[in-house]
Amino acid sequence: MTVPAANQNPLWRLSAEALGAQFSTGSLTPSEVLEAVLERVTAVNPQINAIVTLDAAGARVAAAASTSRWRAGRALGPLDGVPLTIKDNLEVGGLRCTWGSPVFAQHVPPADELPVARLRAAGAVILGKTNCSEFAMVGHTNNTVFGVTRNPWDLRLTAGGSSGGAVAAVAAGLGPLALGTDGGGSTRRPAAHTGLVGYKPSVGRLARAGGLAPLFLQYEVCGPIGRTVADVMLLARALAAPHPHDPESQAFLNRPFEPLTDPGRLRILHVPTFGRAPVDPLIAAQVERAAGRFAALGHQVEHASQWDIAEEINERWMQLSQCGLARMLQARSADRALLSPVAQANADAGAALPGTTLVALLESMAKLRRALGECLSHHDVLLTPATAAWPWPVEHDFPDSIAGKRVGPRGHAVFTGFVNAAGLPAVALPCGQSAAGLPNGLQLVGRWADDARLCALAAQWERAEPWHERWPAL
């Protein structure tokens, strides 16, 4: 679907960048935009179940304050007045934060955690909380507190996970931006399933502090989600300053996040698959085409015939969050009878793992970082599919076969977890669609702390292959 000219657009379709520009001229106010978005929420959210806790009253207060600031010439920055949503595993003061679990069904934090506080300080208007899988641990958004989130492009299908509510909201026009989290691909795969940009920063690049127990330790990062790279970068820059309560962020002292306008000529390694992992043939063909497109843009592109670097970590990565879950439940003396069968199985697996297994996981992570260090000394960027499979029916937790081959719960997710384990930056971008019009996404992975160059490459791709003007027919 092609979007009409800007002056004919419904207000809920405008990008964060466009909203800031119109707020600055006075042609629109944050309050006007908020009311349009709230009307869209009323019309569409019941179909997709993306926003699970709406704070219309709080958003109206924030939008009114922003409107006053813009009129007085005292705007707090480019995000001032922009409506956005927060994933339900990030704490917003005074709003219920369930983490998708009955264990936290009544949890109302008294204060914002750091990334949320920074967005509020930047003037962003927080609409509410978006649905996630239980404890943000699986790639399909469904839980016993709020139910299933549906893909705006096809309501029969999943939006992915664990940031499924976040991507469904943005894809459907319930705010131009969402803040999610990514501990193994939870922003990138859902973004690929819904035609969005999903950014996973280098560990430490976007500071975190406070909030819920870190099941993935520092390897779960905040992940901005939007329709355009420019919008995603607006959100990222609001979160990028180091903070003393985030030790990993101290590596970025005196290193402001200013994306480059030109990535330069890069060496890109196209990795079609990992080991013998199956990939849907059309997805593989579209990412293959993307490799050729990058070459046409002037980059040096090589193709990896075999790439086994991530095999070991893919087998072990869930062990970290399983142990984190078991420890969190123990510390809270939580009633395990409240857990879903999947969460119960993950908690039991974590409780049963010996210390030697955790040491083996740490050894695998160190081995992975060494191998990637060698690989990225010869290449600047890796190009892979963002996901191995198209979205699947919401009745299932995962696709049980890909390209005719049986797979397990992480079969669709083989391309993303290694990025978290290595602490690297990555971004998912739209790169094609199925015969039925479902979006597909590619993944770009860069060196640690080279986020700015990676985002410049993403913006270059977006200019060459625009997708953001396409909308699902809700």
Stockholm file with secondary structure:
# STOCKHOLM 1.0

chainA/1-474         MTVPAANQNPLWRLSAEALGAQFSTGSLTPSEVLEAVLERVTAVNPQINAIVTLDAAGARVAAAASTSRWRAGRALGPLDGVPLTIKDNLEVGGLRCTWGSPVFAQHVPPADELPVARLRAAGAVILGKTNCSEFAMVGHTNNTVFGVTRNPWDLRLTAGGSSGGAVAAVAAGLGPLALGTDGGGSTRRPAAHTGLVGYKPSVGRLARAGGLAPLFLQYEVCGPIGRTVADVMLLARALAAPHPHDPESQAFLNRPFEPLTDPGRLRILHVPTFGRAPVDPLIAAQVERAAGRFAALGHQVEHASQWDIAEEINERWMQLSQCGLARMLQARSADRALLSPVAQANADAGAALPGTTLVALLESMAKLRRALGECLSHHDVLLTPATAAWPWPVEHDFPDSIAGKRVGPRGHAVFTGFVNAAGLPAVALPCGQSAAGLPNGLQLVGRWADDARLCALAAQWERAEPWHERWPAL
#=GR chainA/1-474 SS CCCCCGGGSCGGGCCHHHHHHHHHHTSSCHHHHHHHHHHHHHHHHHHHCCEEEECHHHHHHHHHHHHHHHHHTCCCSTTTTCEEEEETTSCCTTSCCCTTSGGGTTCCCSSCCHHHHHHHHTTCEEEEEECCCGGGCSSSCEETTTEECEETTEEEEECCSSSHHHHHHHHHTSCSEEEEEESSSTTHHHHHHHTCEEEECCTTTSCCCSSSCCTTGGGSEEEEEESSHHHHHHHHHHHCSCCTTCGGGGGGTTCCCCCCSCCCSCEEEECCCSTTCCCCHHHHHHHHHHHHHHHHTTCEEEECSCCCTTHHHHHHTHHHHHHHHHHHHHHHTCCGGGSCHHHHHHHHHHHHCCHHHHHHHHHHHHHHHHHHHHHHHHCSEEEEESCSSCCCBTTSSSCSEETTEECCTTGGGTTTHHHHHHTCCEEEEEEEECTTCCEEEEEEEECTTCHHHHHHHHHHHHHHSCCTTCCCCC
#=GC SS_cons         CCCCCGGGSCGGGCCHHHHHHHHHHTSSCHHHHHHHHHHHHHHHHHHHCCEEEECHHHHHHHHHHHHHHHHHTCCCSTTTTCEEEEETTSCCTTSCCCTTSGGGTTCCCSSCCHHHHHHHHTTCEEEEEECCCGGGCSSSCEETTTEECEETTEEEEECCSSSHHHHHHHHHTSCSEEEEEESSSTTHHHHHHHTCEEEECCTTTSCCCSSSCCTTGGGSEEEEEESSHHHHHHHHHHHCSCCTTCGGGGGGTTCCCCCCSCCCSCEEEECCCSTTCCCCHHHHHHHHHHHHHHHHTTCEEEECSCCCTTHHHHHHTHHHHHHHHHHHHHHHTCCGGGSCHHHHHHHHHHHHCCHHHHHHHHHHHHHHHHHHHHHHHHCSEEEEESCSSCCCBTTSSSCSEETTEECCTTGGGTTTHHHHHHTCCEEEEEEEECTTCCEEEEEEEECTTCHHHHHHHHHHHHHHSCCTTCCCCC
//
